[in-house]
């Protein structure tokens, strides 16, 4: 549409009532153009208002004006978010420059060795994460094997660097988080030391790869100390604190140390993953969801009688003390368990019959 850049248009073509949809679409386009800053769209909108009146869109009410105001508000919000994203990006660039400056490298001496391994040719990377989770500036693309070797080297030859690394929180690079995870996993020989390290580090974990690199055999050797803390961590609002707790229960407390009470802890997390629940940030909640799914799938295979109760009673649970998994997660777990080669055929049929919705 050819509209004047300045002032109100002198006249407008006749528009029939049949053109309502087209005029409304044009209003959306004009508002978007105005937000984009490419044209002086105020004149465009004035012309469209005249067209809209002639098309009978504003007879006796202010609906169209309200619609335009709503559009402009929406566009203002988007523009504000875009400006915030730009500010965050500029802040990251400034932080990166300071972090890797000559002075910054003195405070973070391990970075020089990590730089030599950057963009290595290993099969997988500690930074192999969803780009919605972690900004690209925070990734060095160091293979997990290289990072593991570096952690061992530092522990043997540069223990003071390890000491510095553990108190230098939060780290800038995801791979520093991975290095931190591997160092404390090797250093912690007792449950009390492991829990001390975890209390300091878990709130700073921002990706699943780092979370899953945290392995502490000492926790399994001291369940009296470990389990109360794991239960507290399942109640956290930090997604990777919760994921660590669930994955530790799965890895270290699913054999002889399994307790049916653990199912309730994990189910309470699963209940918070429903479509209307906002306990975890959107871009991280599926990492918690996958941990819940893996935990219950495993227990259905290895502790069937205890685990199946959480699915057999899902539709009838009414008391507030019983957690109910969201239907999609409920069904995904049942499908995964039924697909296991370790499940007998009769149980496979029973599991499929427990699906809801």
N, C-alpha and C positions, 0 to 999 in steps of 0.2 A: 504494500500500500504506500502511495506517495503522499506523505504528510509534510506540512511545513515544519521547519525546525523551530521557529520561534512564533509565539503568539497563538491566538485561537484561529482555527480555519474559518474562512469566510462563509463557506457553504458545505453541504454534505450531500452526497447522492441519496436518492430514495432507496430505502431498503424495506423489503417486505417482511412480514412476520415470519415467513418460512426461513429467513436468514438468521434466526436467533442463535442457533448452534454455532454457525460460522462466526457471528459477531463475538460470542463468548470466547471461542477459540482464539480469535484475534486479540481479545483483551488479554488473555494469558500470554500470548506472544509479545504483545506490546509491553506488558509488565516485566517480562523476562528481559526484553531488549533494554528497558530502562535500567534494570539492575545490572546489566552487563556493561552499561556505560557507552555503548556504541552509537546511540542516537539520542537526540533530545526528545525522549518519548512522551513528555508531558503533553505536547501538542497532539501526538498520536492518540493518547488516551482521551483528550478532549474531543477529537473527531469521533472516536469510537463511542463516546458517551452520546453524542448527537445521533449517530447511527443506531445506537441501542434504543434511544427514546423513540425514534421513528419506527423501529421494529417492534415497539410495544413492550420492551423489556423492563421499563421503569415506571409503568403506569400505576400511579397511586401509592408507590412505596419506594423505599430506599435500598432494596435488595441488591441492586447492581453496585451502588456506591459501597455498601458493606462488603460485597464480594471483592471489589477492587482493594479496599482497605485490608481485607484479610490476606489477599495476594501479596500486597506490599509488605505486610507484617511478616509473612512467611519468607519473603525474599530478603527482608532485613535480617531475619534470624540466620538464614543461610550465609549471607554476606558476613555476619558477625562470626559464624563458625569458621568460614574461610579465613578471615583475618586472624582468628585465634590459632588456626592450624599453621598459618604463615609465621606467626609469632613463636609458636612452639618450634617450628623448623629452624628459625633464626637462632633461637635459644640453644637448640641442640648443636648447631654449627659452632656457636661461640663456646659452648661447653667442651666440644670436641677439640677445638683449637687450643683451649687452655689446658685440657687434660694431656694432650700430646706435645705441648710446648717443651722447651728445654727444661724449664722449671718443673713442669708436670712430670716429665720422664724421670726426674730425680726422685719425685715422690712415689712414682710407680715404676721401679726399675725392671720389673718383670715384663713390661711392655716391649722392651727392645728384643727380647727372645721371642715373644709372641709375634712381633712384626715379621720375623724371619720365616715364620710358618704360615703367614697369611696366604689365603687362597691356595692352600695345599691341595694335593691330589688324592687325599684319602677318600674312602668310599662314602662316608657320611660326615656331617658337620654338627658340632654342638649347637651351631646357629641355624640348623635346618628347622626353622620355625615359620609359623604363619605370619606373613607380613603385616597382618592386622594386629598381631600381638606385640611385635618389636619393630622399632624404627630401623631402617637399613643402616643408618649411621652407627648403630650399636653393634653391628656384626663385623667380624673379622674373617669368617669362613675358614676356621682352623679345623682340621679333621679331628674327630674324637680321639682317635688313636694317638695322634701327635700331642693332643692336649694331655692325655693320660701319661704319656712318656715325659712330658714337660713337668707335670706335677711330681712324678717320681724323682726326676732330676733335681727339682727345687728342694724337695724334702731331704735329699741326700747331701746336696752341695750348697744350697742357699737357704738354710732354715730361717735366717733372719728376714729374708724376703717373704717367706710364708707367714711369719709373725705380722709383718706389715700388711700383707694382703688381707689377713683375717680381720683387721681392725679398720681397713679402708673401705667402709660401706657408706652408701651404696656404690657399686662399681659402675663404670660407664659402659664397658663392653659386655655383651652376653657371654663371650668366651671367658672373661674374667670370673663371671659367676660360675661357669663350668669348672674352671681351674680351682676356685674356692671350694666347690662341692667335692671335687676329687681329693683335695688336700685334707679337708676335715674328715672325709670318709676314711682316709688312711690313718690320720692322727688319733682319732677317737678309739681308744682301747677299752673304755668302760662306758656303760650306759649313761652315767652321770655326766661324763665329758661330752658324749654325743648330744645329750639333751641341752647342755650349755651352748654348744656350737649351734645347734638348731634354733634355739630361742633367739640367738643373735642374727642368724642368716635367713631363716624362712620368710620373714616379712619382706625381704628384698628380692626374692625369687620371682622372675617375671615370665618364665617360659617352662614348658613341660620337659624339654631336654635336660635342663639343669636340675629340675626337680627329680627326675628319674635317675640322675647320676648320684644322688644321695643314697648311699647304702651303708648301714651300720649294723653289722652282725652282733655287736655288743648289746643292742636292744633286745634281741631274741634271747640272749643269755640272762637278761634281768627283766622279765615281764612285769614284776611288781613295780618297778620304776617306770617302765616304758608305757604300759597300757593306760594308766591314768592320764598321761600327757597326750597320748594319741587320741583319747576320747575328747579331751579339750580341743585339740586341733581340728577334729571333725566338726566342731561347732564354730570354727573361725569364719570370718567373711573374706579371708584371703584365699583365692582359688587354689594356689599352689601349696599353701599350708594344708588345706583339706586334701588335695590330691596326694601329697606326701603321706599323710596319715593313712589314707585308704590303701595306697600301694604298699605301705609297710605292713598293714594288717594282712593284705593279700600274700605278700612275699614271705613274711616271717611268722605270721600267726594264723596260718590256715591248715597246718598239719596237726601235730599233737597238742599244740597250744591254742587250737581253735576253741572259741566259746560262742555259743549261739547269741549271746548278748551283743557281740560285735556286729551282727546283722542289723540290729536295731540302730546302732550308731550310723552305719552306712545308709540305711533306709531313710533316716532323718535328713541326710544330705540329699538323697535322691528326690525326696518330697519337695525340696526347695528348687528343683529344676523344672517345675511346671511352667506352662506358657505365661502365667500371670505373676510369676515370682521373679524378683530382681535382686536376689542375694549376691549374685556374682556378676562382674562386668560381662557384657554380651560377648565380647571377643574371646573370653577365657572360659566361659561356662561349659563349653563342649569338652574341655580338658577334664573338668570335674565329672561330667556326664560319662565320659569314656572310662574313667576310673571306677565309677559306681557300676557300670555295665560289666566291666571285667571282673570285679569282685563278686557280684552276684552270679555271674555265669560260672565262675570257678566253684563257688559253693554249691550250686545246683548239681554240678558234676560230682563233687567230692563229699558233700554233706547234704545230700538230697532231702532227707526227711526234715531237717531243720530249716533249710532254705526255702523249700517249696511252700511252707506255710505262709510266707510273705506274698505269695502269688495266689494261693488258693483262697485266701480271705480278703483279697484286695477289694472286691466289689461289696463286701458286707461290713467292712471295718467302719464303725461309726464313732467309737470313742476317741477322744482327742489324744490319747496316749499312743495310738497306733498310726505309724507313718504309712502313707499310701503312695506308691511310686506313680508318676505321671503315666498315662496310658501308653504313649509312644515308647517310653523307656521300658516300661513293664513288658511290652510285646517284643521289643528288641532283645531284651535279656532272654526271654523264653525262646526266641528263634535261635539265638546264638548257642544256648545250652542244648537245644534239640539237635543242632547241627554237629555237636561234638561226637566223635567216634567212640568216646568213653561212656556214652549214655545208652543203656539197653533200649531195645525197640519199644517195649511197653511204656517205659517212662517218656520216650520221645513222643509217643501219641498223647500221653497225659499232659505233657508240657504244652503241646500245640492246642490242646483243648482248654487251657487256662488263659488264653489270650482274651483281651477285653476290647470293647469298642467295635 
